[in-house]
């Protein structure tokens, strides 16, 4: 399965949280939890793959969903916009599941807060 040129919209609830954080003067998504990050990634993958979010298994490696390097760059680029933090696209290879990737990002954000 190959995925090409997909644009994924941020869910309204997540976008609302982002706006609220900015309105309160907080750095965008600085205090995101692993659960919030995981929910964002699950929504992103579901939209990208045209499946229901509950069909995304957070313990399955990204490559099993057919994500190629271009898709990895797109996902990390959109995620860094949402988090307000620069991300290396190769992190998906270092943390190959939604669960491990989300946990790593949340820990990184907490360490820098």
N, C-alpha and C positions, 0 to 999 in steps of 0.2 A: 504494500500500500504506500503510495507516495502522495504527499500533501503539497500543494503549490499555491502561492499567492493568496493566502487567506488573511482576512482582516477579522479580528475578533473584538467585539465590543465589550467593554467592562460592564458588569451587571449593575443595575441601578443602585442596589444596596451598597455595593462596594464603592461606586462613584460617589454616593451620598456621604459615606464615611470619609472619603478623601477630601471632599469639599469641606466637611465639618472640621476636619483636622486643620485645614488651611485657615478656615475662619477663626479658629481658636489660637492661631499663631504658631501652631506646632509644625515641626518639619514633617512634610508629607510622609505618612506611613512609618515614621521612625519607631513607633512602638508596636508594630504589627506582630501578632502572635503567629506561631506555627499554624494554628487552625485557620486564621484569616488568610495567610499566604496559601495554605493548602486549598482552601475554598476558591481562591482566585484562580489558581492553576487548574483545578478541576473544571471550573466554569470555562476557562480558556480552552482546555483540551476538548471538552464536550462540544463547544461551539465549532472548533476547528474540525473535529471528526464527525460532526453532525450526529451526535449521540446524546442520550440523556446523561446528566451529571452522575446519576447513581450507577451508570455503567462504567465509569472510570474507576479502576481499582488502583488505589494509591500505593500499593506494594509491587505493582508490575513495572518493570523498567520502561523508560520512555521509548526506547527503540522498538519495543513490542507493539507500540501504538503507531509505528511507521514514521516516526519523526526523523527527518534527515537533518543535515547540518544547517541548511537554510531555514528550516522550521525552528530549529534550536535557537538560531540567531534572532528570529522574529519573536519567539516566546520570551527570551531573556530581555530583548529590547523593550517589549511592551511591559514586562514585569518591572524592569528598572524604571520606566516612566511612572508606574503605579507606586513603587516603593520610594522613588526619589533617590535612588542609590545606583551607582554604576555596578553592573554585573558582567562577569566574564562568561560568554556563551559556553565555554568548556566546563563550567560548573555542572552542567547536566550530565557530563560523563563522569565527573568525580562523585556526584550524588545522583545516581541513575533512576531514582523513583521519586514520585511526587512527595511521598512521605519524608524521605531523607533530605531531599532538596529543601522542602519547607522548613524542616527542623534546623538545617544548617543556616538558612537565611535568617530565621528568627533569632538564633543564637548570635549571629554576626551583628544584627541590628541592636540587640540588647547589650552586647559588648561595647558598642560604639556610642551608646546613649548616655 
